[in-house]
Amino acid sequence: MNTSKTYVGVTGYFGTGSSAVIDLLKEYNCVEIASPVNGDYEHMAFYSQGALYDLAAILLDKNSSVYCSDMAVNEFVAAAQRLSNNDFGWFGSYKKHYGDQYLNNVYEFVGKISSRRERQSAAHIKKTLFSPIKALLQIAAKVVYRRPITKFGRKFIYDNNPFYFARPTKEEFCRAAKVYTANYLQMCEKDKQISVFDHLVWPQQCNSIDDFFPDSLKLIIVDRDPRDLFLLNKYYWCKPPVSTTAPYYPTDPLSFANEWKRTLVNNLEGQTNPSRVLFLHFEDLIYDYESALRKIESFLG
């Protein structure tokens, strides 16, 4: 067996049964669940609003500008602070569990892909006010320096966020991202050979792990018969005594099938690296358990 550390992200779309694989892996002595709590914990640091994937989508887009990239970096920092400082129970709360490690890693990553400027851009203007002091200074400048007056007495009110100049190449961004994600994985690991992370990424993001994550990360994606999901969603999950919330998926069969195809089928078929991504059907864990078990064991060495 390989003595180097292996990280495993187990994921699936809503209700596909990825927790079954996590429960199975708990039975192995060489496996640890990378959770800071005694219970379910999901690692949302990379795909929450404004986090790594949103940042990459903006900075690496050919239409990105200095203006929008500045806002994207600020949103990335704000998202990290939100996850760090708030205890959401089953995600976040990094300050509580890991001290300053998480935010220090965030700021190190930001420093690699951007630089700070002293002057703020127009993106940071929140509102304008009429300032009598500004008006007097404008009059004085007009008299002394013959400076023209534009918008008499107008004063810009800026937010407190810095201006980030962020124009990395894809190679620069990915190189920094791999260090950032590796530091996160190491922060959460314990002492066993294989560390398992619940919902580290979404299934649709599996093709990006070669770009954004170290080679030591593998993914197990759990799929499920969509007919099963449709019935569970419409008749079980959102009915008492299980829950009284609204259904997650559409309850009309054609709408559900269309969403399922757009969400998963069109994004995942034949596009992944088989050495790093394993697809597993939830039903195989029931009806073909031994074969499914061998697939997992072979995939993880």
C-alpha positions, -999 to +999 in steps of 0.1 A: +000+000+000+012+035-008+024+052+024+018+087+012-013+106+023-044+102+002-073+127+003-108+115-009-137+138-016-170+119-015-198+138-032-231+135-050-260+157-060-289+163-035-301+130-022-280+106-043-266+088-012-230+098-009-232+094+029-235+056+023-199+056+009-187+077+039-203+053+063-186+024+045-152+040+046-154+045+083-151+008+087-115+008+075-087+013+101-066+033+077-094+058+070-103+090+089-132+113+083-119+148+081-145+164+103-139+188+132-172+178+148-188+146+160-214+144+133-221+154+097-198+181+084-195+193+048-165+212+034-180+242+016-148+264+014-144+261-023-179+263-038-199+285-015-210+319-028-179+340-038-154+312-030-127+296-052-150+284-081-168+317-083-134+336-082-120+314-110-150+319-131-145+356-131-107+360-131-102+334-158-130+346-181-118+363-213-142+391-206-131+398-171-119+433-163-099+450-136-131+464-121-150+431-118-119+411-107-113+435-079-149+429-067-144+391-071-113+391-049-131+412-022-161+388-024-137+358-020-122+373+011-157+382+025-169+346+018-139+332+037-145+355+066-181+345+067-172+308+068-145+313+094-163+334+119-197+318+119-207+284+134-231+269+109-230+235+127-225+213+097-201+236+078-178+266+084-167+277+118-130+275+108-119+300+134-134+279+162-119+246+150-086+257+134-077+291+147-061+314+122-049+287+098-078+290+074-078+328+070-040+329+068-042+304+040-068+326+022-047+357+025-016+339+013-036+327-018-049+362-025-014+376-022-002+352-050-030+361-075-033+398-069-017+430-055-032+457-034-034+493-045-036+523-023-063+541-044-098+527-045-116+522-077-151+535-086-164+500-077-159+509-041-181+540-042-212+534-020-229+568-023-223+605-026-230+634-002-230+672-005-201+684+017-199+721+026-162+717+034-156+701-001-175+731-016-153+756+002-121+738-009-133+737-045-139+775-044-105+781-029-089+759-056-108+778-082-094+811-069-059+801-062-052+775-089-080+783-114-091+747-111-125+741-126-154+730-104-171+698-113-202+687-093-201+714-067-196+700-032-199+663-042-181+639-019-177+602-026-183+577+002-162+546-002-165+512+014-136+500+037-124+473+013-090+475-005-086+476-043-071+444-056-054+443-090-060+407-100-050+397-136-034+362-132-029+339-161-046+305-158-013+289-150-006+314-122-041+310-108-040+272-109-005+270-094-016+292-064-050+273-061-032+240-057-012+253-028-043+269-013-064+236-015-035+215-004-031+237+027-068+233+034-067+195+031-037+193+054-054+217+079-083+192+082-064+159+082-057+139+113-032+110+115-044+082+093-034+074+057-066+083+040-086+114+049-122+115+037-140+149+030-177+151+027-189+172-003-156+189-009-168+198-044-200+193-064-201+165-090-202+191-118-168+204-106-150+170-109-132+179-141-114+208-124-095+188-098-065+185-121-064+223-123-072+233-087-063+204-064-031+185-056-025+151-071-031+134-038-069+141-040-093+116-055-131+119-059-159+094-054-191+106-070-223+088-060-251+087-086-286+073-081-315+061-102-334+094-110-367+075-107-359+068-071-350+104-065-382+116-081-403+094-059-384+103-027-385+140-035-423+140-042-436+115-016-412+110+012-385+136+020-409+166+024-437+148+042-442+144+079-426+129+099-395+133+078-398+170+070-423+198+062-400+217+038-408+223+001-395+197-023-360+203-036-366+189-071-396+197-094-425+173-088-436+172-124-419+143-141-409+161-173-396+191-154-376+168-131-361+148-160-351+180-178-334+194-147-316+161-140-303+160-176-291+196-175-276+193-141-257+160-142-259+140-174-248+167-198-219+177-175-204+144-165-206+119-193-171+108-205-152+138-193-134+127-162-100+113-153-106+077-142-075+076-122-088+104-100-126+102-103-147+071-095-184+070-104-205+047-082-242+039-084-260+040-051-280+009-061-247-011-066-241-007-028-273-026-023-276-051-052-239-056-061-222-048-028-191-070-032-183-056-067-189-020-055-166-027-026-138-040-048-141-009-070-137+014-041-108-006-026-090-008-060-095+030-066-080+039-033-052+014-034 
